[in-house]
């Protein structure tokens, strides 16, 4: 294995050039600053990217266990995908999601039946805010349309009625598509600044259970 330190971002076994690592480090630090400045909570981790290959030829995925983000995939799904081909903007959105897990999943963990919504849904919503801030509007619109089309025929149970994880029916659709769209709908009602304030309260308000009542309480406190 080969390791590199680029502006306090670490790479283990990368399949990208040194110049691309510098760009990757710059992007990482830019997204970290964006989240920290808006949430008013320091991003207190130096990220390590690990690139490795799956046993199978047809599978690829990203996973995070802080402070490490692991990219598992053969070409074209190695780290090169963040710089080459039509999907590079889409791939960088995934990094925004994984970096969002520093706050939702690492800085604060969630312990109720809607824990996946809190962890994955809010991380995906953060990545949406990042895309809107750093990418052309056409990229954001394409991402939004993909989520909406992905929910065709899906009848999600209201968040307030989720009692067990099986109530998601389809976890992938519920937490990665429906939940961020639900948060975006709330944002249209209350404004983006209120959403940042709400997320800050979610992350810092003491609570025994981080359940639906907790989300309701913190949103009410935000909106007064």
N, C-alpha and C positions, 0 to 999 in steps of 0.2 A: 504494500500500500504506500501511496505517496500523499503527504499532507502539506498544506499551505496555510499561511496566515496573511490575509489581505484586509488591511484596515480593520482589524479585530473581528473579522469574519473568517471562520476556519473551513477548509475544504479537505475532505479525505477521499482519495481515489477519484478525483474529478475527471470527466472526459471532455473538458473544455480547455481553451487556451488560457495563458496567464492574463492576457488582455480581457478575455471574457470573464475571468474570475474577478478582475478589478471592477468591471461593470456590474457583476453580480453583487459584489460587496457594496458598491455605491447604491444600487437599488435596495438592497436589504436595509442599509442604514437610513435611506430616505423614507422607506415605509415605517421603520421603527420610530423615527422622529415624528412622522405624521400621526401615528397612533398615540404616542406619548404626549405630544403637544395638545391634542384634542381631548384626550381622556384625563390629562393632568396627573398622570401616574407614570413615573419613570420606567423605561424599558430596561430592566436591570439584568439582561442576559446577553452574552456574546454567542452568536449563533454558529453552530457547526453543521455544515452540509456534508452528508455522507452519500456517495453515489455507489450503487452496487447492482448486480444483475440478479433477476429472479431465476429460479430453477427452470420454470417453464419459459417458452418463447413468446407466448401471447398475452402475458399478464404484466401490468405495470401499475404502480401506485406510489403515493406519497404518504408518509406517516411522521408524526412528531412525538418526541418524548424529550421535553426541554432539558438542556438547550440544543438538542440535536434534531435536525430535519433530515429525514432519510428519503432519498429518491431511489426506488427500486424499478429498474427497467432496462431493457436492451434497446438499441437503436430501433426506431427514432425516438425512444422515450427515455434516453439518458438526460443528463443536464444540458446537452446540446439543444434540446427542444425549446429551451428558454431563449434561444438566439437564432434558430434556423427555422424556416418554413412559415406557413400561414398561421400556425397555431401558437406563435411565440407570445403574443399578447394574452391569449387564453391561458397559456402556461404560467405567465407571471402573475395572473390573478390567483392561481393556486398558491403561490408563495405568499401573497397577501393574506390568504385564508390561514395558512399554517402559522404565519407570524402573529395573526390575531389570537391564536391559541395560547400565546404567552399570557394574555389577560383572561380569556375565557377557557379555563381548563388547567392552567398552571398557577397564575396569580390567585385565582379563585376557582375552587372546584364546586360542583353542584350535585346535590344528593337526593333529588326527588325523581318522580317518574318523568318529569319534563327536563331532566338534566341534559339529555341529548339536544333538546331545543336550545337550551341556554348555552351549551358548549359549542355545538356545531352551527346552530342558527345564527347566533350573534357573531361568531367568527366569520361566517359567510357574509353577513351584513357588513361587517367591517371591511371585508375585501371589496364589497360593492361600493362603499364610500371611497375607498382607495382608487378603484377604477374610475369613478366619476371625477376624481381630483387630478389624476395623472394621465388618463388616456382620452383619446377623442370620444366625443359623445356617441359616435357610431358603434364603438366597441361596447360601451355601456348598454346601448339599445339592443345590440345583438345578444348580449348576455341576458338581459331582461326577457327578451322574446323567447330565448331557449328555455328559461325557467317556466314561463307561462305555458308554452307548448308542451313541456314535460309533464305538466299537471293535468293534461286533457284526460277526462274520464275519472280523475282521482277525486274522491269525496272525503276530505279530511275531517276527523272529529275535532270540534272546537277545543282549543288549547285548555280551556277551563275544565273540560271533562276528561282529560287524559289522566287515568288512574294507574295504569301499568304500561310498560313499554310495548306490549302487544296492541295497545290502542292506536299506535301509530299506523297500523295496518301495513304500510310500506315505509320503513324507516328512511330509506334513501330519499324518497320523494318528500316526506314530511319535514325532515330536518335540514336538507340541503336546498330544497326548492320552495316548499310551502312556507316554512318558518321565516326565511329572509324576505320573502314577498310580503308576509304579514307585517314584519317590522318596517318595510318600506311603505306599506299602507298607513301604518301609525305615523311614520315620519311626515307623510303628506298632510296629516291632520295637525301635528304639533310642531313641525319644523325640525330642521337638522340639528340646530344648537340644543334643542330640548332632548333630542336623542342622545347626543354626546353626554349631556348632563345625567340622563337616565342611566346610561351604561356605567358612568362613573359611580353612581349610587349603588347600582347592582354589584359592582366590584368591591365597594368599600363599606356597605351597610352591614353591621353584624346581624346574623340570623342563624337559628338552629336548622331550619328547613328552607331551602331555596326552591320553593314551590310556586304555584300560580299566585297564591296570596302574597308571596314575597314580591313577585314581579308587579302585581297590582299596587302594593303598598309603596314601592320605590317610584313607580310612575306617578302615583298620586302626589307623593312628596315633591317630585320634580316639577309638576304642573301647578302645585299649590291649589 
